[in-house]
């Protein structure tokens, strides 16, 4: 047996892009942000992801520009490494191994070859104490270098990157934590600490939330939990420091950032408003409101022309000089919880779950991009605490993706539960779903589950509720009339007044299993006949799942008494049972595999198995902290060819699950990661990529010299040159206008590429003439063997009786001799006979 492939749990699609402050490049063309275990490079104008810098093996915790090279960035991660990237080409340049988990990173132009990182205290890694250290990056030609030269700067600091900032020209660094502000001066090697009172008695919250230092003057701006902003001055003397207060935010100030020249101060909080304070006139401020969600980070381009805000709904907004929003990069929206479960759209293969309030979001896991939002509630959402509004709680697709069913509910104090069942039809023209039918109060109590029948003959939806019934909704066929599609209730079923908790269709749609508390009932959707009931150990049925493909005869169920049971539907008997606290059971639609998430001691374990085999295919203990409530198998665009037995369950589908911290996780094999890493290291240049004048002058010259050298060394390597007009057109059209040479130079270059030189024309013409003449000679008479040797050799071939020292004939002389030889001399023979 071959060695098992190493399978890791990674952040792959739908990661948080608002986890850390984004970085805008010097030319404002690109925006970089941390996204799980990778760094994403977006275009600031088109919002498209240009590169996905992969290499870290754990969460990326910070990104900063390289002060000595504006085309490079540093990234740090909790895997204990700092990596240097060329973001324009997407290449990993160097990896510095620190050896400690890194939570923040800072750089300064004054401190060349040094990065400042926040790591746990060396003497107590398990505690929540952190320190700021300076890491001296060694110079080496190796791609992986150990950087063990660490020097402590500040102790007991916050791991949050916004809690520290470099001051004027890197002279000092300010860090805040709790009620304390500490400023460390590098020349003096001395720090000053400033304490604030809690202020709880007066209704104020003075805790520090963020820090930003003025780039030109000695001024430190700090944000606080009560919404105030303090501007600190004279802090180089502990007793004579002063501060002034700015106040507009009614909630905590989440982030602060000075503009590059220090003329303005930007602030943001839960109000979804970007506030721009004038530094010289503190009472003057401008606002950019209605940004959609609370602001968590603010970034500014080095030239000050572009602002960027990160938001709590996993969104990045690009703003042009605090005037207007120019672009929005939307990640996977993660609210307080997901009530619709994780679903895959059969058409777009997108992940579908709760998005904005009252919406469903369609998110492409392959491109890691939100496709669109579907407004389900179709009512204006009011952002006010304590206000009861409609929420989307259930969503399901049919097998073809033609229909979508949603359930929305609202519970108001002193009133009954309001429930709406909506059925949406897919519109080919708009490439979206359109509301077809709304059923008000489909059940008398809350709907607990619903699913579509996979049968291709009928389109059927089954809903179950705590009212003790399950209902089958059938799509009426109006193809022969002008009426549109309509839905109606086809059947209402129940079992001994018990409350149903879950339901599931078989793979072919011929059976429907409904769990009524401790009893599993199996129904025939064709006649709605109760076929059988299955008993199981005590405990209410929590989840049901049919087997697939070769295991379609099995039905699996979990109970609240920590029991996983498997029934054989052919014999209607219990096949096997095992004690397991299964919180979630998920079947792979493309294979026989079933994933079971188990809860044990505040952690979740995973078991992947086939119902027909006693040994699990894969198991992993302590998968994540907390309980996994949502998971889904997503089909792969391209099947993996993994020969390892332990990783074969990942070949057709990829398993995604959502942790209690709303982190979307998946599984990745070592071979898959090595392939992605190898592809990221290769620099591939397409012919359609715009070239620069430097390439025109140097690159083509080298290419021509190399081709000439190949022709001299190997004459057979010479090949026919392709027309150069297409390349000239590409250079003319795709090169940026500000780097193009003069128009006269371009025009002459373009015209010359279309011309054919006289020497090459004559050389091409001669072989054609020779071929035509030889054909004429062959048709009129038999050619001389010596002439044949001449034609085949392409030059004068000497016979055995000819003098080797005689000069060779020119091509013109050879043509004249052939012409004379082919002349018809029959008239002369007739004359002699006479």
N, C-alpha and C positions, 0 to 999 in steps of 0.2 A: 504494500500500500504506500502511496506517495505521502509526503509530509502534509499535514493539515495547513491550509491557508490561514494566515492570521487575519481575523475579522475584528474590526474596530467599530465603535460607535462614534459617529462624527456628526458635526453640523454641516449639512450639504446644501439643501435647498430651503428657502424660506427663513434664513437666519436673520438676526437683527442687524439692520444697517444703521440703527440709531444708538448702538451700544457705546460707541466712542465718537469723539468729535471728528468730523471729516476733514480732509486736507484738500485745498485748492492749489493747483500748480501755479508756477510763476506767470505763465502765459494765459492763465484762466481757461485753458481748453479742456482740462481734465479735472475730475473730482475723484478722490480716493477715500474709501471708507472700509472699516473693518466689518466683515460679514462672516461670523462663525470662525472657522479655522483658515479662512482665506482673506485676501485683500482684493476688493473689487475696484476696477478703474472704469469710471463712467465718463461719457462725453457730456460736458456742461451744456451743450447746445441741443444735441439730439436725444439725450437721456439714455442712450444705448450703452450696454456694458461692453467695453473695448477689450479688457483683459480680466482674467480671474487668476490672481497670483496665489498659487497653492504651494505649500511647502511646510507650513506649521502643522504640528500634530495635536495642538490644543487651541483653546480660544485665543484669538488675536485681541490684545488688550490695548493697543495704541499704535498710531502712525504719525510720523513727523518727517518733514522735508530734510534732506541732507544739506547743511549749510554750505558745504564746499562744492556741491554739484546739483544744479537745479533740475536735473533729469533723473534724480535718484531719491528714494525715500527709505527710511528705516521703519521697520515694524517689529513689535515685541509681542510676546505671547506667554501664557502661563506654562508653556512647555519648556521655559527656561532658556530661550534663544532670542537673539536680536538678528534680524535678517535685513540685508541691504538689497534693494531691488532697482532695476532699470524699468520704470513703469511704462515708458514709451514702447519698448519691445516686449515687455512682459517676461523679463529674464531675471532669475535669481543670481546675484553677483557673489554674495558672500554670506556665510552664516557664522555668527559669533555665539559660542556656547557659554552662557553665564552660570548655569547650574542651579539657579533658584527661580521659582515662579515669578514672573514680572507682571505687574498690574498697571504701570504707567511708564511713559517715557518722555523725556524732555531733551532738547538740544539748544545750544547757543553758539552764535558765530564766534564769540570770543574764546570759547573753549573748544578748540579744534581737536579732532581725534578722540573726543570724550562724549559719551552719552550719559544722561542721568536717568536712573530707573528706580522704581519703588518695588522693593522686595520684602518678604517677611523678615522679622528680626532673626538674626543668625542664631541666637541662643534659645529661641523659642518659636519654632516654625508652626506649631499647632495653634498658637494663640492668634488673636486678631490684631497684633501689633506689627507695624510696618515701619520701614526706614527708607530714606532717600540716599542712594549711594551713587558715586561717580564711577563709571566703568571706562577704563582706558582701552581703546580698541587697538590691538596690535596690528602692525603692518606685516602682511604675509601674502604669499602668492597662492596659498592653499585656499580652497573654497570653504572649508570648515576650520575655524580657528577657535581655540579656547581662550576666553577673556576672563582670567581669574584675578586680575589686578583691580580690586574694588577698594574704594575709600569712602567711608561714611560721611555724609553731609548733615543730615537732620534725622533725628529719632522721633518715633511716635507720630507719624504723619498719616494722612488719609490716603487710601489707595485710589480714590477718585481723581482722575486726571485734572479736572477743573479746580481742584483744591490747592494747586501750586502753579506759580508763574514766574518766569524770569523777568527781572527789572531792567532798567535802562542799560542797554548795551551789554547785558550779562554781568553787571557789577554785583548783583545780589539776586536772591531767589526768595520769594514769599510763599509760605505754606500755612494753611488754616485747617484747624480741626476742632470741632466742638465750639467752645467759647474762646479759643486761643488763636492768635495770629503770631507767627514766628518769621522773622526776617534774618537771613544769613548773608553776611557780606564776605565775599571771597578774598579780597585783599586783606582785610583785618582778621579773617578767620574767626569772626565773632558773630553771634546771633543775639537778637533782641526779641523779647516776647511781650505781647500785649494781650491783656485779659479783659473780657467784657462780663458784666453781670448778667445773670440769666434773664432778669426782667419779667419773670412769670407773674409776679404780684401785680404789675402794672398792665398786664395783658399783652406784653411784647415777648417775642421769641428772638433772642439775639444770636442764636447759633449761626456760625458761618456756613454758607452753602457753596460759595465759589469765590475765586480770586482772579484778578487780571491786573497786570502792571502796565503803566504808561510806557510807551517805547522811547520817548524822548526826555521825559522829566521824572523826577523822583516822586511818584504818586502811585498809590496802590488802591484799586477799587475792589471792594468786597461786597458780596451779596449775602443776605440774611434771610432767615426763615419767616420773619414778619413782613417781608416785602421791601425792606429798606436797603439802600445802597450807601455805603460809607466810602468816602475818599480820604485816604490817610496821607498825611504829609509830615515832614520832620521826624520820620521814624528812625533816623540814624542816632537819635538821642532818646533814651527811654522815657525821660521825664518831661520832655518838651514836645512830644508828638501832638498833633492835632488831627481832627477829622471833621468833615462836613457830611451832611446827610441828604440824600435824595430819596423821594418816596412817591411812587405811582402804583406799583404792583400791590394788589390786595392779597396775593398769596406769596409763597416762597419764591425768591429769585433763583432760578435754576442755573443760569449761565450769564457770564459777562465777557465782553471782548472789546478791546480798543481797536480802532482803525489803525493802519500802518503809520500814519503821520500823527496820530494821537489827537486829532481834532474832534473826534466823536467817540462816544462810548455806547455800545450796543448791549441791551439786556433783554431777557426773555423769561417767561414763566408759564403758569397754567392758564393765563388769559388768552393764549394763542395770538398774542400781539407782539410784534418786534418794535421795541422802543429805542429810538436814537437820541441820546443826550448830547447836547453841545458842551464840549469840555470847558470852554472859556465862559459861556453863559449857561450856568447850570439850570436855570429856570426854563430854558428853551429846549423843547423836545419835539420830535416827529414820531408818527406812528404808522405802522403797516399792519392793519387789523385783519381778522378773519382768515388766519392761516390754517385753520382746520383742527388743530390739536395743540396740546401743551408743548412749548419749546423746551428741549432738553440740552441742545448744544448750539453754539454759534461759531461759524468759521468765516474768515475774511481772506480774500486773495491778497497776495503781496503788493499789488498795485492799487488795492482798494476799490476796484471797479465791480467786484462781485462779492455778494454776501451769500451765506449758506446757513440754513437752520435745520436742525434735526428735530423730529417731533415724536411724541409718545405713541403715535399710531404707526411707527416704523416707516416714517416718510422723511425724505430730504427735499427741502424746497430751495431752489436757486433763485436769488433775487439780484436784480441789477441796481446797485447803489441805493438800496432801501426805497426804491421807487415802485417797481412792479415785479411780479413773479414771472420769471422767464421759463422755468422748467420745474417739473416735479418728478422725483424718482420714488416710486411707491414700492415698498417691500410687502411682505406678508403681514397683514394686519392681525395683531394679537391683542384682544381685549382682556377683560377680566376672566373670561372663560369661554369655552366652545360648547355650545349646547346642541349643535346639529350633527355632531360626530364628524369624522373625516370621510369625505366621499370623493370618488374619481368620476369626472365627466367622461362618458364613453366616447364622445366626439373629439374633444380637444385634449383628452388625457390630462386635464388640469385638476388640481386639488381644489375642492369646493368646501368651504366652511364659513362660519360667521365672519363678517368683515366689519364695516362701519355699522353703527346701530341701525337695525332694520334692513340690512343688506346681506347678500351673499357675495363673497369674493371668489373669483376664478383665478387661480394662481398656477402658472406653468412651472412645474418642478424641474423640467429639463433646461429651460432658459432662465430659471430663477427670477421670474418677472411676473407681476400681476397683469392679467389680461384685461379684465374689466370687473365692475361691480354691478350686481343686479339688485335693483330696489324692490324688495318684497313687500314691505309694509306700505310703501307709497304714501307716507305721511311725514310731515316735517318733524324732525326730532328736536326736542327742547332739552338743552343741557342744564338740568336743574336736579339737585339731589332730592330724593324722596318723591319724585313724580313718577307714577306708574305709567309706562308706555308699552306698546306692542313690541314683542321680541320674537325673533325667528328661532324656533326650538327644534324643528325637524326638517330634513331635506332628503329626497331620494330621487334617483334617476331610473328610467327603464333601461333595458339592455342595449337598445340602439341609440339612446340619447335623444329620442324625439320628444319625450315628456319629462317634466320635472314637477315633483309634488313637494309643497312646503306647508308647514304648520306654524302659525303665529298665535301667540296668546298674550293676554294681559289680565293681571289680577289686581283689582282695586279694593281698597279697604271698604268693608261694608257692602260689597256687591259680589255677584257671581263671577266665575271665571269666564272670560271671553275667549273663544277659540275660532279661528278661521282656517279652513283647509283650502289651499289654492293649487290649481293645476295649470302649468305653463307649457305651451307648445313651442317647439323650436321653429324659428322663422329663418328660411334660407336666405332671404334678401338682406335682412338686418344682421344675420349671423348671431342672433341672440334669442332669448326666450321671451315670449309674449303671453300675457295672462289670458287664459281661455275660460276657466271656470272658477268661481268662488263659492265655497260651501260654508255658510255660517252655522256655527254650532253643529258640527258633524257628529259629535258625541256629547253626552251629558257630563262627562268628566274629562280630565286631562288625557291626551293621547300619549301613550308610552312608547309606541314603536309603529313603524310602517315600512312596507317593502313592496316592490313591483314584482309581478310574475315574469320569469324569464322565458315563458312560452312564446314562440313566434306567432301562434295562431290568434291570440287575443291580447289586448292591452288591459291589464287588471292591476289595481292597487288595493292592498289590504292594510287597514288601520286597526289598531287595538287600543283599548282605553280602560281606565280604572272603573268605568261604569259597568263592567262585567261582560262586554260584548266586543266582538270584532266584526268589521264591516268590509265587504268587498265592493269596490267601485269599478264599474265596467265602462269602457269607452264605446259609445254607440257608433255604428257604421252608417254614415250618411253619404257614401260615395255616389249613390244613384240619385241623390237629390241635391238641391242647391244649399241645403242647410249645412252649417259648419259642424265640426266635431263637438260632441257633448258627452258629459259624464253623468252616470246615474248609479244609485246604490243597487247592487244586484243581489246581495245576500247579507243577512245579519245572523251571527252565530254566537253561541255561548256554551258553557259547560257547568251545570250544577251551581249557577250563581256565583262562581268563583271569578276572581279578578285576573285577567290575563296580564302577563308581564313582558313577553317577548314572542316573536314570530319569525319564521324563516321558510323560504321556498326551496324545494330541491333544484338541482341544476337544470333539469328539463321542464320544471314547472308543473309536474304531474302530482306533486304532494305539497301540502302546506302543514307545517308543524307549528302549533300554538301552545305555549306554556301557561297553564292555569295553576298558579301557585305551585303545588307539589306534584301536579299531573301534567304529562306531555300528551297532547292530543294530535292525531294525524288525520288530515282531511283530504278529500279529493276535490279539487277546484272545479272539475268538470260537472259533478253532480251534487257537490257539497254534502257528501255522505261522510259521516265519521267512521273512518276505517278501523282505527285501533287507538288504544290508550296505553302508554308506557309508564310503568312504575319505576321509582328510583328511591334511593335512601332518603331519609327525612331532610327537609329543607326546601324552600321555595326555589323554583327554577329562575336562574339569573340570566342565562344566555343560551341560545340554541344555534346549532351550525350543522348543515349537511356536508357530507363528504363530496369530493369532486372526482371526475374521471373514473379511474378504476376503483376508487373508494366511495362511489356514490351510494352504495347500499348501507352506509353507516350514518347515524345521526348522533351528534355529540351535544352534551348539555352540561352546564355548570349550575351549582346550587349554592345557596347561602350557608350551607353547612360544610363548606370547604370540600366539595366532592366533584370530581370530573368523571362523567359517565359516558359510555359509548354503547349504543344499541345497534343491533343488526336488524334492519327493516325486513329482510327476507324471512327471518325466523321470529321476528317481533320479541326478541329476548335481549337481555343485557349481555353485551360482548365482553366488556371489561370495565373496571372502575378503579379509581385511585384517589387517595386523599390529597387534594391540592386546593389552595385558596386562589382560584382563578378569577382575576378581576376583569379580564377581557379575553375573548376568543375571536380570532380573525382567520378566515379561510382565504387562501390564495386562489383566485378565479382561474389561473392558468396552469395549476398543478394540483397534486393531491395534498400539498403541505398545509398544515394548520399551525398557527402561532398562538401560544397561550402565555399570557402575562400573569404572573403570580405575585402576590404581595406577601412579604415576609420581613419582619423586623425593620420597618420604615424604609424598605427598599423593594424594588421590583425585579423579579427574575423572568427570564424568557426561555421557553421550550418550544422548539419547532419539531413537529413529528408528523407521521402519517398514521391515520387511524388503523391501518392494517398491520403496522409493525410495532413491536413492543419497545424497541430502542429508539430514542429521539435522534433526529438528524443533527440537531444543534441545541446547545444549552449554554446559557450565560448567567452567572450569579451576579447579584448587585448591579443590575443594568443601569439603574439610576435611583436617585432618592425619591421617595414618595410613591404614589400609586399611579400607574399608567391607565388612563380612562379612555383614550382615543388612539386608534391605530388603523392603518390601511395599507394594503398591498397595491403598489402602483406598477403597471406594466412598463417594461423597459422598451426604449426605442430600438435597441439592438441587443440581441441575446448575447450574454457572456459565455465564453467557452472556458469554463473552469473545470478542470479534471479532478480537483480535490473533492472528496466526498463530503467534507464538512461544509463546503461553500457552494454546493450545487443547488441548494434551495434558493440562492440569490441569482441564479442564471436568468430566469424569465421575468421575475418581478423583484421589486425593491420594497422593503418594509420600512414604513415611516411611522413614528409614534410621537405623541405629544406628552411632555413631562408636566408635572404639577407647576413648574415655573414657566410654562408656556414656551418651552424650547422644542422646536421640531428637530428630531434626531432620526438618523438612518444608519444603515450598516454598510461598511466598505471593506473590501478585501485588499490585501497587500499588493496583489498583482494589479488590481485596478488603480490603486494609488500610484504605483510605480509607472504605469502607463501615462497617467495624467501628468506626473512630475516630469517624465521624459519629454512629453509633448510641449510642456511649458518652457523647457530649456532650449528647445530648438527655435532658431530664428528663421522663419519662412518668409521670403519676400516674393510676392506675386508680381507678374509682369504689369498688372494694372495699377500697382502702387505708384503714386506720384514720385518722380525723381527730382533731385535738386540740381542746380547749376554746377555744384561741386562734383556731382556724379557725372554730369555731362563732360566736364573737363578732365577728370581724373579716371573715373570708372570705365568709360568707354575707351579711353586711350589705352588703359591696361588690357582691356578685353581685346582690342585690335592687335596689340603687340603679342598677346598670347596666341591669337589665331595665326598670325604670321609665323611665329616660332613653330607651331604645330605643322604648318604647311611645309616649312623648310626641312624639318626633321622627318616628316612622313608625308610624302606627296599624295598618297592615297587617302589621307584624312581630309583633303580639301573637298568641300561640299558646295553645292549651289547656294548662293546667298539669297535669302528671302528679301522681298521688297521692304525698304526701310520706311516707307511712308506711314505705316500704321504706328510705328514707334514714335515718329516725330509728332503725329497727331496726339498720341497719348501724352507726350511731354508738354505739348502746347495746351491741352485741355485740362489736365489733371494737376499740373504744378500750381501751387498757390501764386496768386498774381503778385504778391509783394516780394517774392523771391525769384521771379522770372527775369531773364536778361532783357535787353532792349528789343523792341519790336523788329527793328531792321535785322538784327542777328537771327531772330526766330524765323523771319520771312526767308532769308537767304538759306538757312539751314533746311527749311521745309521744301523749298524749291529744288535744292540740290539733291534731296532725298528722292525726288520724283524723276530726276534725269538719269539717263543711261549713258555711260561714257562710250566714246567711239571705239576705243580699244576692245572693251568687252563686247560691243555689238559685232565688230568684225570677227572676233574669236568665236562668237556664237554662230555667225553666218557661214564660216568656212566649213565646219563639219556637216552642215546641211547640204551645201553644194557638193561636197565630196560624196555624200550618201546618195544624192540624186544622180550624179554621174556614174557612180559604181552600179547603181540599179540599171541605168541605161546600157552600160557595157555588158552586164549579165544577160540582158534580154536580147541583145543583138548578136553576141557571139561569146565563145568561151574565153575567159580572161587568162592571161599568162600567169603561171604559178609565181613568177617573180613579182609581178604586179600585185598578186593577191597578198603576198607577204608584205608588200609595201602598204597596202590598204589596212591590213590587220595591225601592223605595227604602228601606224600613225606617222612613220618617218621612213626614209630610204633604207630598204633592207638589201644587203649585198648578197649576190649569188656566190656559189663556190668558185666560179671561174672568173669573177670580177676582181679588180684590183682593190685591195683594202685601203690603200692610201689615197684614192680618188676622192675629190670633194663631194659632199652630199648635195642632191638637187633641192632647189627651193620648192615650195608648194606651188607657186605659179608655173614653174617649169614642169612639175609633175602633171598639173592639169592640162598643159599644152600637149604633152606626150600622149596622155589619155585621149585627148580630142583627136589627135592625128590618127591614133590606132583605131578609133571607132569610125573613121570616115569610110564610106562605102566605095571600094575600089573595083566593083564588078564591071563597071563600064570599060575599065582598062583591059580586062581579060577578054571581053567581047571584041574589042578593037584588035587585039593581037590575033584572035582566031580568024578574023576576017583577012 
